[in-house]
Amino acid sequence: MPSLGSYSDHCLLYHQKFTAAIAVDESERQMFFSDIQMKSIYRVQLQNNASVVEVIGARGSVEGLAVDWIAKNLYWTDNVKGHIAVSRYDGRYFKVLVEEGVLNPRSIAVDPHERCVHTMSKYIELVK
């Protein structure tokens, strides 16, 4: 695995050419990001000299990330595998939530207060 560096006062993702999605838990001071070339999701504590840690690997193409800052779950869309998945912040308890009828999932948002997950796909059917 190439060196992903560490957090500093400068832009953490400056050398990351294949970052597709970012999500932040401000209260925990953690940032998550996906790398579509490495097919992984990473986490870094937002403090000086914190190391970048792989959360979960062997993904297809994670193009949407969202955090549930209450339950400390990480949600993502995988465009290649065609599903929506969830795990804990550390990658434990991985589960595919939806895979049937998911076509090119892209962005994702979580509303933990309403217990809802919203997604958008690449193809949107316009209503006339």
matplotlib code that plots the C-alpha trace (Angstrom):
import matplotlib.pyplot as plt

x = [0.0, 1.4, 2.1, -1.0, 0.8, -0.6, -2.8, -1.1, -2.2, -1.9, -4.3, -4.4, -5.6, -3.2, -1.4, -4.5, -5.4, -8.2, -10.3, -13.9, -15.8, -15.3, -17.3, -16.5, -17.6, -16.8, -17.5, -15.0, -12.7, -12.5, -12.4, -13.2, -12.4, -12.5, -9.8, -11.2, -7.8, -7.0, -10.6, -10.6, -12.1, -9.7, -10.0, -7.8, -8.0, -8.0, -5.0, -1.4, 0.7, -2.3, -1.8, -4.2, -5.8, -7.6, -11.1, -12.3, -10.8, -11.7, -14.5, -15.5, -15.8, -17.0, -18.4, -20.5, -19.8, -21.9, -21.5, -24.1, -22.5, -24.9, -24.5, -20.9, -21.7, -20.2, -22.5, -21.4, -22.4, -20.4, -21.0, -19.2, -20.8, -24.1, -25.0, -25.4, -23.4, -22.7, -20.1, -18.9, -16.3, -13.5, -14.9, -16.5, -19.9, -19.9, -23.3, -24.8, -28.1, -29.5, -28.3, -31.5, -32.7, -29.7, -28.5, -25.2, -25.4, -23.5, -24.1, -25.5, -26.7, -27.7, -30.3, -29.6, -32.4, -35.0, -33.2, -33.1, -30.6, -30.9, -29.1, -28.9, -27.9, -26.1, -29.2, -32.2, -35.4, -36.9, -40.6, -42.3]
y = [0.0, 3.4, 5.8, 7.9, 10.2, 11.8, 14.7, 18.1, 21.7, 21.4, 19.7, 16.0, 14.9, 17.0, 13.9, 11.7, 11.7, 9.2, 10.4, 10.1, 10.7, 12.4, 12.4, 14.0, 13.4, 16.8, 15.8, 12.9, 14.9, 12.1, 12.3, 9.4, 9.2, 6.7, 6.0, 4.5, 3.3, 1.5, 0.4, 1.2, 3.5, 5.3, 7.2, 9.9, 11.6, 15.4, 16.2, 16.8, 13.8, 11.4, 8.4, 7.4, 4.1, 1.7, 1.1, -1.4, -2.6, -4.7, -2.4, -1.7, 2.1, 4.0, 7.2, 8.3, 8.4, 9.5, 9.3, 8.6, 10.7, 9.3, 5.6, 6.0, 4.1, 4.8, 4.4, 4.2, 3.6, 1.2, 1.9, -1.2, -3.7, -1.9, -1.7, 0.5, -0.7, 0.2, -0.6, 0.8, 3.6, 0.9, -1.3, -3.9, -5.3, -4.7, -5.3, -4.7, -2.9, -2.8, -4.4, -5.2, -2.4, -0.2, 1.2, 3.2, 4.5, 7.7, 10.2, 9.3, 11.3, 10.1, 11.7, 9.9, 11.8, 10.5, 7.2, 7.7, 7.2, 9.1, 8.2, 9.4, 7.4, 8.5, 8.1, 10.2, 9.8, 13.2, 13.6, 15.7]
z = [0.0, -0.8, 2.0, 2.8, 5.1, 8.2, 9.3, 9.5, 9.4, 5.6, 3.3, 4.2, 0.8, -1.3, -2.6, -2.9, -6.6, -6.4, -3.4, -4.4, -1.1, 2.2, 5.5, 8.8, 12.4, 13.9, 17.5, 17.3, 15.1, 12.5, 8.8, 6.5, 2.8, 0.0, -2.5, -5.7, -7.0, -3.7, -3.3, 0.4, 3.0, 5.3, 8.6, 10.1, 13.4, 12.8, 15.0, 14.1, 13.1, 13.3, 11.0, 8.2, 9.0, 6.6, 7.8, 5.3, 2.0, -1.0, -2.0, -5.6, -6.0, -3.0, -4.3, -1.4, 2.4, 5.3, 9.1, 11.7, 14.4, 17.1, 16.5, 15.2, 11.9, 8.5, 5.5, 1.8, -1.7, -3.9, -7.5, -8.8, -6.5, -6.7, -3.1, 0.0, 3.0, 6.7, 9.3, 12.6, 12.3, 12.7, 10.0, 12.3, 11.7, 7.9, 6.4, 2.9, 3.6, 0.0, -3.2, -5.1, -7.3, -6.7, -10.0, -10.0, -6.4, -5.9, -3.1, 0.4, 3.4, 6.8, 9.2, 12.5, 14.3, 11.8, 11.3, 7.5, 4.8, 1.5, -1.7, -5.2, -8.3, -11.4, -13.5, -12.5, -14.4, -15.1, -14.7, -17.3]

ax = plt.figure().add_subplot(projection="3d")
ax.plot(x, y, z, "-o")
ax.set_aspect("equal")
plt.show()
